[in-house]
Amino acid sequence: MLPKLPVLDSWISTGSVADFVATILKLGAARTSAYVCFANVHMVVEAQRDAEFRQILRGAAVVAPDGSPVAAAVHWLNPATAPQTRVAGMDLLPTLLEAAARSRQSVYFYGTTEEVLSAMVARARRELPELRIAGTHSPPFRTLTPEEDAAEVAAINAADPDLVFVALGCPRQEKWMAAHQGRIQACMLGVGQAFPVYAGLEPRLPLWARRLWLEWAYRLWLEPRRLWRRYLVTNTRFVYLLARRAAAQLAGRHAPQQLA
């Protein structure tokens, strides 16, 4: 399994993109009922605030550093380690689909809308005709009854996928995966907004802008009413918490040693 390092109160998996792909494929091939989270600033701050959500992150087999600030913070807070590459769900989804096609692993898409799912399947079949798509499902945007949930779990297991990609939004998808660990016999991956991007229904920010950490500004421009409060409060709090933690660590390193 990939080693993890702390960023505030979250434990983030480390390694190259190839390491993440290989680890996830191993989980899928073993039919391990496990889940993978892609941690951005919002998720790390949510884990800092909410003890229950923090435990959900800690229960993940893999917690990829989805956001550039999170990837950078891995090194800032653990300076003895090498800089960590960002491993974004939007980038890893197509990479994993290509790898799954080569290794003959099957995939299942769960979440979002029928329009998005249809567009995803169309692209995958066009570009990766050898990819085994076990099934898709767009659940209602409400809490399922126990009977509905049991039926969905049975349907997913009957489809027999190796990898289940989940797009329900944060933190709903992470809570869903944790609740279904041990019930769904596959590796689940919470990739959220990667679905409409892969489907071609939402554009991806150019690489140069992503390297400048401007993805949050682009998302804010797309959905200002929904996201302005999240980015204003969450990003500010992340910077504050990071600075406080870094200062505490620096003070600890320079504190005089106590004699026994």
Secondary structure, 3 states (H helix, E strand, C coil): CCCEEEECCEEEECCCHHHHHHHHHHHHHCCCCEEEEEECHHHHHHHHHCHHHHHHHHCCCEEEECCHHHHHHHHHHCCCCCCCCCCCHHHHHHHHHHHHHHHCCEEEEEECCHHHHHHHHHHHHHHCCCCEEEEEECCCCCCCCHHHHHHHHHHHHHHCCCEEEEECCCCHHHHHHHHHECCECCEEEECCCHHHHHHCCCCCCCHHHHHCCCHHHHHHHHCHHHHHHHHHHHHHHHHHHHHHHHHHHHHHHHCCCCCC
